[in-house]
Amino acid sequence: MRISVHHARRRRAGRVAAATALALVATLAAAQPGLAAGSTEPKPGVETVAGIDPALTAGRGATVPFVEQEAENATYTGDLVGPDRTPYTLPSEASGRKAVKLDAAGEYVQYTLTKPANAVTLRYAIPDAPAGGGLTGPIDVAVNGIKLTSATLTSQFSWLYGTYPFSNDPQADPNKDWWLTECGCVPSATTPAPVFDKPFRPFHYYAEKRIPLVVPLKKGDTVRFTVPKTNKLDWVVLDVADFEQVGLPKLPPRKSVNAWLYGADPTGRKSSADALDKAIAAGKKLQVPVYIPPGTYKVDRHLVVDKVTVVGAGNWWTTLTGDGVGVYGKYVEDGGSTDVHLADFSIIGNTRDRVDDDQVNGVGGALGGGSTVERLFIQHTKVGMWFDGPFSGLTVKDNIIVDQIADGLNLRRGISNATVTNNFIRGTGDDGLAMWSHGVSTPAQDADHDNVFSHNTVLNPALANNIAIYGGHDNEVANNVVADPVREGSGLHAGARFSAVPFSGRTTFADNTTVRASTFDLNWKIGLGAIWLYALEGPVKGVDVTGDHYLDNGYNAIMMVSEWGVKDLYGIDDVHFSDVQVDGAGTSVVSARAFGSASFTNVDVRNVGWAGVNNCGAFGFPATGSEFSLVDGGGNDGTDGNPWEVGRNWFTPFVPNAITCNDRPPVVTPPAPSTW
């Protein structure tokens, strides 16, 4: 009897949710034909992925519901900034290393649609407040020459300063117990004490704004973003616009618990945390999904889930927001959570600085036993998803994670059989995707293993790497597209560091594409590689790299290095590269700064600035040759644009261990990548 009454209430709530959903989409569904054409002849729309022709990344990266258009490819009246790969600059953190700066009323960027759309996500930067904390300002949005709406831009969640763990205070002092490149010293051990300009090392400039376009637009329509006369900001930088056709809100599952019945407030005026807890408890008890209808729900803490399904109406329609908002599995110490399924809502936090002890992540805890996280949009949390193991069996797919203070997603400690696939991640403040086999107890328990990062697009980490593997065994990184890391990281990374358990088994990188992913390390003052293997706290071994494409590398395509203080203790060995393409390297294809060996088979290269191999080994320079050996598996061909003849094995002069060490070779900017 109770169940039948409950079901009747659910049906009534479902009808209410449906009616509300239809009301919410009325403006999106109502066309307004006959809008006047703008006075400026628009450029044709240009779709890109990671700032390049999508044909160069075909079959790789995430399949997303939007198309990217870069501001520099659009019609604009502002100033182009970039290209620039230097840290602490606006273009270096921009998609494609370019953007458009508008610094006067009336200046604009205008896009021409390549597909129908009714919504856009705008990536932008505006100044910080002089004392920190951010500013806000308007941007006008016009469709086909007619002003449609104004959107409010903010820098409240951007702009970090200083050294780790960083601050949103422009007057923050750097950590004076760390080595600082600005003085080439450790300030606390230096007399006289150095003085640093402030703000010190500003970075993390960009933010994203989701904007419904109200009217459904077709291919060929124009969308213009204009600085209005009411603007008081010194400048607005527009980077990239993602145009999307957003569907109607999803209705509740036929048998489900509706969160409204438990008092959840879709207006966001009062807290919905307790109401959602009650709905989640009911859904778990009745073994039916919990449905959160369209609306914005205030949640200022974690919602803890276990053996339950929680779904929204879609990540443009259902939003959880507040200080400390997050959906967490139980921690392993509390038994962990299994059979959890999260889908189709947004989590938008209020995190403005980095405090690593604060659990202010979008999704967290332990979610194993077949749990899934799908189609979420996560913004303004510390880490989009941070999972603490040990546990097994998790799938994370089809999510969008942007504007994070730290990582996009991290699998920490003893997580196995996890699949992270088809996710779009942009604008993180640390690693985009990471597997961290954090050594806490025993290697067998702490090693991440048998996990897969596949078909993800990871763009513009302001710090660290796009994708990183720290220890563990038998993990795979495949079919991803990564681009534009800025400092202290690379596109793809395998590092024995951060107290990770040792590498064992095989670590696989396969069929990934990196773009502009070789950065300049400010501490070492050398260029890293698009893929970077790093022996710091132990050896790196058992790495297979197959089918990767390394495009437009500022320095090296491949870097294998040991920390100077342990260069005679830890090396890099049992590494194999095959069927790899390198299109553009400012210095070298391979830079080796460790002892060990690697083999190369069918590695085709072109547009190399200095030399094929920069082999310093462990810097002992013995008469017998470098301590790092190169094994030629054949088929390592050069093509037009190299200092080698077409078809000639570019690798031959460097095998097996010729010393070709140049600590800082000249850099030649490579041409833009093109079809092989």
N, C-alpha and C positions, 0 to 999 in steps of 0.2 A: 504494500500500500504506500509506504513512504517513497519507494523508488518510483512508482507511477506518478505520484504528485510531483516529485522532483523532475521527472521527465517532462511533465506538462509545463512546469515553470521554465524549463530549458527551452521548450518550443516557443513559449511566449517571448522569452529573452532573445531567442534567435530571430524572431520576427522584428523585434525592436531594433536589434543590431543591424538587420538587413535594411530596415527603413532609414536608420541613421546613416548607414554606409551610403545608401543611394543619395541621401541629402548632401553628404560630404562630397560626393563626386559630381553633383549637378553642374557645377561650374566647369569641371574638367570635361564633362561630356557634351556641353553645349557649344557648338561651333559658332564662330562669328566670321562669316565669309565677307569678302569684299574689302579687306583692309588695304589701305593705300600703300603703294610701294615707296620705299625710302628714296631719298634724293641721291644717295651714293650708289653707284653701280657696284653691287657686291661681287666679291671674289667667289668662285666656286668653292663649295665646302671640301675640306681635305680631312679625311679620316686618318688617324694614326694609331699605332700601338707603341707605347714607350717612346713617342716622338719620332718614329720612323714608319716607313711604308708597312702596312700590315702583312704584305706578302713576305716580308723578311722574317716574320714570326709565325707563319702559317702552321697550324697544328700544334702550337705550343702556347702555354699560358692559359689563363682562364677565359671561358666563354661567358661574356657578361651581357646584361640587358641594356647596355648603353653603347654609344660610340663616342670616342674621344676626338676632340678637335683642339688643336693648339692655337693660342692667341696669335702667335707669330705668323701663322698661316692664314689668318683671317684678315678682314679689312679693318684697319685701325688708323687713328690719328694721333696716338701717343708715340712714345719712343721705345724702340726695341732695346731690351737689356740682354746682354749676353751675345754669343755663348761664353760661358765662363765655368771652369771646374775648380775654382779656388774656394776653399771653405770660407764661411762667414760672409757670403755675398748672396744677394737675392737671386741672380740667375743660376748659381751653382745648385740651389735647392729646387729649382724649377724643373718641371717635366721637359725633357729635351735640352736642358741647360739654357733655355731662352724664355723670355716672357715679355709682356708689353706694359710699360709704365705710363699711367695717366696722371698728370699733375696739374691739370687745369679744368675748370668747369667746361662741359661740352665735349671733352675728349672721350673717345669711345673705342670699343672693339665690337665688331659686327661679324657674326657667324652666319653661314648659309647652310641650312640643314641638308644632310645627305639621306635622311630617312625620316619618317613621321615621328613626332615626339610631342609630349604634353608636359614635360618636366625637364629640368636641367640641374646638374650639380656643378657649381662654379668653384674652382680652386683659385685662391687669391691671397694677397698679402697687403696689409695696411700697417702704418707705424704703431709702435707701442706708445703708451703714455710716458711722459718724461720720468715719472717715478715708478713705472711698471704698472701692471694690472690691466693694460689694454685700453684701446679706444673703440668706439663704434662710429659708423658712418654709412650713409645710404649709397646705393647704386640704382639707377633707373633701368628698367627692363622694357624694351620696346620690341614689338613684333610687326614686321613688315612696315616699319616707319611709324607705328602708332604706340604711344606709351601704354604699357599694360599694367605695370605695377612697379613698386620700389622694394628692394630687398635691403635688409640691414646687415652690413658686414661688421665683424668684430675681430679684434686681436687679443681678446681676453684669454684665449687658450693657446696662444702662440708665444714666440719670443722667450727663449731661455738664455741664460747667461752663465759665465764662469766655468768651473770645472765640476766634474762629477761630485755629487749627484745633481748639480745644476740648480738654478734659482730663477724665479721670474722677476727678480729685483735687478735693475740695471746697474746698481751700485754695489752689487755683490763682489766680494774679494775672491780671487782664485785661491785654491788650496795651496798653501805655502809650503807644505811638506812634500809636494810632488814636483817632479822635473817639469819645468815649463820651457817650451821652445822659445818663447818670447825673450827670455833672458839667457837661455842655454844654461840654466842653473836650477838648483833647489833653493827657493828664496829663503827658507828658514835657516839654511846653512851658508848664506851668502852675506858678506859684509863689504860695502854697505848694502843694506837690503834694497832690492830692486823696487821700482815704482812702476805700476801698470796703468795704462790708460783705461778709462771706463766709459761706456760699458765694455766689459771684458768678454771677448768671444761670443758675441750675439749669434744665435742660430735658431732653427725651428720657426721659420718665418710664416709658413703658409697655413691656411685653414680652408675648410670647404663649407659651402652653403648649398643646401637643397632648396630649389625654388620651383614650385608648381607654376606652369605657364598658363594655366586657366583655359586657354583655347587650344584645341588639338591642332597641331601644325603638320604640314606635309613637306615632302621633299621640295627644296627650292625656296621655302620661306626663310626669312632672315630674323635673327634675334640679336638685338643690339644692347650692350651694356654701356651706359653713359654716366659720367660723373655729373651730378646735378649742381645747380647753382647754390643749393643749400649746403653743399659739402664743405666741411671745415677741416678735412684731412689734408695733409701736405701732399699725399700721393696715394694712388691705388695701383697695385700691380696685379694684372690678370694673367693667369698661367694657362689653364686648360679648362674646357667646358665639356661635360659629359651629357649628351642629350639622350633622353630615355622616353619610351612609351610605357607609362605606368598603367597597369591594369586596374580594374575595379577591386574594391576590398574583397578579400576572401570571406565567405560566410562560414558560420560555425559548422564543425563536423556534425553529422546527423545525431550522434549520441555524444554529448559533451557537457561539461560544466561551464556555465557562462559566468565570468568574473563579476559582471554587474549584479548578479543575484546576491553576491556577498559584500556589496558596498563599494566596489572599485569605482573611482571617480574619473571619468574620461576627460573632465575639464582640467585636471591637474591642480585644482584649488586646494584640495585636502589630500593627505597621505593615503595612498592605496596599499601600502605595504601589508598591513594586517589583513585587509580584505583579500589580497592575493594569496597570502599564506593560507587563509581559510579555503579559498577556491582550490588551491593546490592540494591541500589535505583531502578535500572532498573528491577531487579527481583521482587521487591515488587510491582512496578507499573504494570508489566505485569502478575503478579501472577503466576510466574514460578520459579523453583529452580535456584539458582546461583551455577554454577559448577566451582570449582577451580582445574585445571588440575594438573598432577604430576609436582612437582617442589618445590623449597624453596623460600618463599616469605617474604621479609623484611617488617615487620609491627612494628613500634615503638610507638604504641598507641592503644587505644581501637577501635575496629570496633563495632559500635552501630547498633543493629538489632531489628526489630519489624515487625511482620506479614510477615516473609520471611523465606525461606528455603535456607540454605547454606550447600553444600556438597563438599567433596573432592574425590580424587581417591582412598582413603584408607589411614589409618594413618601411613603406611610405605612409602607412595608416595607423599602426599601433606602435606607440613609443613609451618606453619606461625611462624616466629621467630623474635626476636628483643627485645630491651629494652622497657618494659612496654606493650608487646604484650598481647592482650586479646580480647575476643568477649563478649560484654556486652549487656544485655537488658537495656532499659531506667530505671532509678531509679524511685521508687514509687512517689517521689516528682515531677517527670517530667511526670507522667502518667503511668509508667510501660510499659512493653512489653508483648504481647500475641501472640499465634500462631507462635512461632519461632521454627525452626527445624534445628539443627546442627548435622552433621554426617560426619564421615570418613575423618578426617584430624588430624594433630598433632599441638599442640601449645607448642613451646619450648621457654621459656623465658631466661632472663639473670639476674635473681634475686640472689644476693649473700649474703645479710644480711636481717634482719627482721626489717622493719619499718612499724608498724601497720597502720599508717595513709596513706601509699602509696597504691593506688589501682592497684596493679601489680599482679592480679590474672588471671588465665587462662580464666575462664568464670565467669561472675558476673552480678550484677544488679538484676532486677526483671524480671523473665521469667515465666509467668503464662498462664492461659487460654489455656491449652492443649499443651504447649511447650514441646519439647523433645530434649535431648542431648544424642547422641549415638555414640559409637565406636570412641571416641576421644582418643588420647594419649597426656597427659599433663605432662610436665617436666620443672623443674627450674623456676617455678613461686612461688609467696609467698604462695598462696592457690590455689589448683587446681580449685575448684569451690566454690565461696562464693556468696550466694544469700541473698539479703536484701528484706524483706517483708514490709508490709503485701501483700500477693498475694496467689492465689490458683491454683492448677492444673499444676503440672510439673512432667515429667518423665525423670530420668537420668539412663541410662542403658548401659551395655556392654562397659564401658570406662576403660582405664588404666591410673592411676595417680601415678606418682613416683617422688621421689627427690624434695619434697616440703620443703620450709623453715618453713611453719606453717601447717595449716590443709590440709587434703585431700579434704574434702567437708564440708561446714557448711550451714545449713538452719537457718538463723538468723531472728528472730522476725516476728511472725504472719504469718508464712507460713503453709498452710494447703493442704491436699489432694495431697501431693508430694510422689512419689514412686522412691526410689533410689535402683536399683536392678542390680545384676550381674556385679558389678564393681570390679576391682582388684586395690588395693591401697597398696603401699609399700614405706617405707622410708620417712614418713612425719616428720616434726619437731614439730608437735603438734597433736591434735586429728585427727585420721584417718577420721572418720565420726562423725558429731555432729549436733544435733538439739539444738539451743540456743534460748530459749524464752526470749530474752533480753527485760527487762522491761524498756520501754521508755515513754509510755503514760498511757494506761489502760490495765489491765490483759486480758480483752476480746479481745483487738486488738493485743496485743503483744504475746499471747500464740501461740506457734507452736502446731498444733493439727491435728489428723487424718492423720499422715504421716507414711510411712513404709520404713525401711531399711531392705531389704531382699536379701538373697543369694549373699552377698558380701564377698570377701576375703580381710581382712585388716591386714597387716603384718608390724612389725618392726617400730612402731612410736618411734622415739628417745626421745620423751617427751610426757607426758599425756597419753590419753586413745586410744584404738583402736576404740571403738564406745562409744559416750557419749550423754546422754539426760539431758539437763539442763532446768528443769521446763516444763510447758505446760501440755497438757492432751490428752489422747487417742491416743498415739503414740505407734508404734510397731517396735521391733527389732527382726527379725526372720530369721532362717536358714543361719546365717552368720558363717564364720570361721575367728577367730582372733587369733593372736599369737605374742608373744615376745615384749610386751611393756617394756620399760627400767626404766623410773623414773617418779615419780609424777603422776602415772596413773595405770590403770588396763585394762583388756580386755574389760569388759562391765561396764558402769558407769551410775548411775543416781544421779545427784547432785543438791542440792538447793544452788546455788552459782552463781557468776558472774552476780549479779543483775537480775537473772532470775525471771519471774513471778512464783507463787507457783505451785506445782504439784496439779492436780485435775483429776477427772475421773480415768481412768486406764492407766497405763504404762505397756506395755507387752514386756517381753523377752521370746522368744519361739524357741526351737530347734536350739540353737546356740552351736557351739563348740569352746571352748577356749583352747589354748595350751601354756604352760609356761607363763601364764598371771598373776600370782600373784607376785607382785614386792615388794621390800623393800623400804619403804618411808624413805628417808634420814633425813627429818625434824623430824618426829615422832619417828624414829628409831624402827618401827614395820613393820611387813609384812601386805600388803593389801590383797585383795581377787581377784580371777579371775573375780568375779562380786563385785562391790563396790558401796554401797549406802551411801551417805554422806549428813548429815544435817548440813549445815554451816550457811546459811542465813535464813533458815526456815525449816519446817518439810519435810520429805520425806514420802509419803503415797500413797496407791493405786497402788502397784506394784505386778504384777503377773509374776512368772517365771515358765515356763513349758517346759520340754523336753530338757533343756540345758545339755551339757556334759562339765565338767571342768576337763581337762587333765593336768597332770604333773605340779601341782601348787607348786611353791617354798615355799609358806607359807599357806595361807588360801584359801579355795575354795570360801567362802562367807564372806564378811566383811560388817557390818552395824555399822556406827560410826557417832558420832556427834563431832563437834569441842569442845575442852575443855572449852572455854570461854562461850559457849552457851549450854552446856550439860544439864542444867536444864530448858532450854527454848524450845529447838527443839529436837524432837525425830523421831523415824522411826516406822511406824505403818501400819496395814492393808497390810501386805506383805505376799505373799503366794508362796511357792516353791512346785512343784509337778513333779513327773516323771523325776527327775534329777539324773544324774550319776556323781560321783566324783571318778576319778581314779588318786590317788596320791595327797597328801597334806602334805607339809613339817611340818606344825604345826597342824592346825585344819580344820575341815569341815566348822564350823561356828565360827566367831568371832563377838561378840556383844559388842559394846562400846557406848551404847546410851540407853535411856529409850524407851519403846514401845513393840511391839510384832511381831512375824512372825509365820506362820504355815508351817509344813513340811509333805508332803505326798508322799510315794513311792520315797524317796530319798535314792538311793543305793550308798554305799561308800566302798572303799578299799584303802589300802596302805596309812594310816593316821599316821603321825609321832608322834603327842603328844596326842591329845584328840579329841573327837568328837566335843565338844563345849567349847569355851573359852568365858565365859559370865562374863563380868565386869559391865554390865549395865551402869548406869550413875556415877559409882564410889562412890555412897553413902554407899554401903554395908549395907543396913538395915537388921535387924534380920529376917524380913519376906522374905528375898531372893532378888535376883537381880531385878532391875527396868525393865529389859527386860524379857518378857515371851515368852516361846517356846510352840507352840501348836502342839501336836502329832496327825497327821491325819492318822497314820498307814502305814505299808509297808516300814518302814525305815530300810532297811536290810544292815547288814555288810556281807562281803565275805572274802575269803581267803586273808591273808596278813594283816588283822586288828587284834587289840587286843580283838575283840569280836568273838563269835562263828558264823559260817555260819548260816544265817537265823535269828539270834537274832536281835532285834530292838536296833540298836546302839544308838538311841536317848533317850531311856528310862531313863538312869541315870541323864539326864540334864533337865527333864521336871518337873514342868513348868518353874522354874526360879532359879535353883541351881546356887549358886555363884561358879564359877570355874576359877576365874580371875588369869591369869598369864600374866603379862605385856609383857614379852619377853620369851616365852617358847622355849625349845630347838628345833632345826630344824633338821629334818631327810630328807635327799634328797630322793625323791620318785623314784621308778624304772620307766623305760620308759613305757608309756601307751601301752595297748594291747587291742585286741578285748574283749569285755565284755563276 
